[in-house]
Amino acid sequence: MQQTKTFEMNAAFISYTRADIGVAVDIQKRLEKYPYPHELVTEENRPEDPVFVRKIFLDVTDLPVSTSDFSEHIRTNLEESRYLIVICSKEATQSDYVKREIDYFLSTHNNDADLIVAVYVDKILSGMHPVIDHIVATRNCPIYVSGKGAAGEAGRKYCFYHILEFLLKVDFDKLYNRYVHYKRRKRRRRAFAVNVALSIVFCALAWGWYSQKERTKIEHARVEFEMGIFPYSLVVGYVDNFLLPVLNTIHEQDSTKIMIISMPNTYDELNDSIRFQIYKNYLATHYPTADSVSVLHIAIPGRKRGASVAEIHFDEKGTSFLYDNVRTVVAFKAVIDYKLSDNSPVTVPDSLTQDWFTQYYTQSFIEQANNRLGDRSKMCRFVRDTTELKIVLSSEVINDEG
C-alpha cells in the first residue's frame, strides 16, 4: 500500500514480550546504527532518515513521559510505522498484547501481511498468530540466535541482514557482501596503521616480515571463522523448518523408521538432480528388490502445510526407508564460486579446489545437523556417496545386495 507521507514515518515498530527485551533492543540498535547503501535502495524503499535505518520504534526506549494514555502512543506509532517486526518466541505465543499489536497494525495497513517481518528466537514455532503462522509457512523468516560466542554472533549477524533485506528490498547477498568488503577495508586500514607505527621503530626487513605475518593471521582467522559459521545458517533452516518436525511426526508413527539423507561429495553434486540420479542408478543396479518409490506426505501438527519425502520400498523384504535430497546445500555453490573468484577478499591456495570446499562444507553441515537434532539424529543417516549408502542399507535396512 502506498501511503501519503503527512508525517515522519517510523521505519518499523518492534512488537515483543518483556521476556525478549534483550532481543528487541539488540535488533533496534543494530538497525538504527546501520548506514544503508543509497545506491542499492530504491527511493520508495528508503527510510525517512537520509543516512540510517531509522526510526525503529521500541516502547521501552521511545515512549514519552506524558499524561496521555499508554495505549494511545502505541496505536499512534503502529499507524505511523511502515513495517512491523514481531519477535516470535515461546513467551510471545502467550501474549495477548503482541496479538493485539499485530491486529491493530493490519487494520491500519490494509491487512497487508507483506509488511510484517516475523523474527523467530532460536527456532521456528507455531501458535503466534494466524497471520504469522501463514507467513512462516510461505516464506523464509529470520532466526535470531541467542547463543554465546562466535557462532551466536554470526547467527545474529545473518538474522540482521535478513531483516534488512526485507525492510530495504535489497538482495541478501548484496547487503552481506557489502559488509564483507567493509570489514576487509577496515582490517586493511587497521593493519596499515599498525605497520606504519612499527616501521618507525624497526628496520624495513623487520617491518615487512611483521606486516605479512599479521595479514596472514587475520586472513586465516577470518577464513576459519566463516567456514565454520556459513553451513550453520543453512543447518538451522533445514533442521528446524523441515527435518526435525518431520522426524518428530514420523517417530510418533514408527520409531524404527530410518531416513537416509543424501549430501554432495563433489562440486557437481551440488546439483540435487545429478545427486539423485547417482543414487537411483545405484539402487537399480545393485538392489533390484527396490522396486517402487512413492511420495510420502506428512501432516505436521500445528502447521497448515505439511512436508513430503520419498519412500523407497523393498517388497521382498517387506521393508522400506525414507529418503531426502537436501536441496538447500546448493547455496554452497555461490559461496565457493565467490571464494575462488578474483573478487574474493581472501587468497585461496591452489590446493583448495571446488571439490575440497564442497567436502568441507558438507562435513560441517552433517556434524552441526546431528548436534542440532539431538536424540532424533538416531533416525537419520547422512550419506555422501554410494559406498556410505551401501553400508547403511546393509546394516540398517536390508542385507541382500546383488
Secondary structure by P-SEA (a helix, b strand, c coil): cccccccccccbbbbbcccaaaaaaaaaaaaaaccccccccccccccccccccccccccccccccccccaaaaaaaaaaaccbbbbbccccccccaaaaaaaaaaaaacccccccbbbbbcccccccccaaaaaaaacbbbbbbbccccaaaaaaaaaaaaaaaaaaacccaaaaaaaaaaaaaaaaaaaaaaaaaaaaacccaaaaaaaaaaaaaaaaaaaaaaaaacaaaaaaaaaaaacaaaaaaaaaaccccbbbbbbbbccccccaaaaaaaaaaaaaaaccccccbbbbbbbbbcccccbbbbbbbbcccccbbbbbbccccccaaaaaaaaaacccccccccccccaaaaaaaaaaaaaaaaaaaaccccccbbbbccaaaaaaaaacccccccc
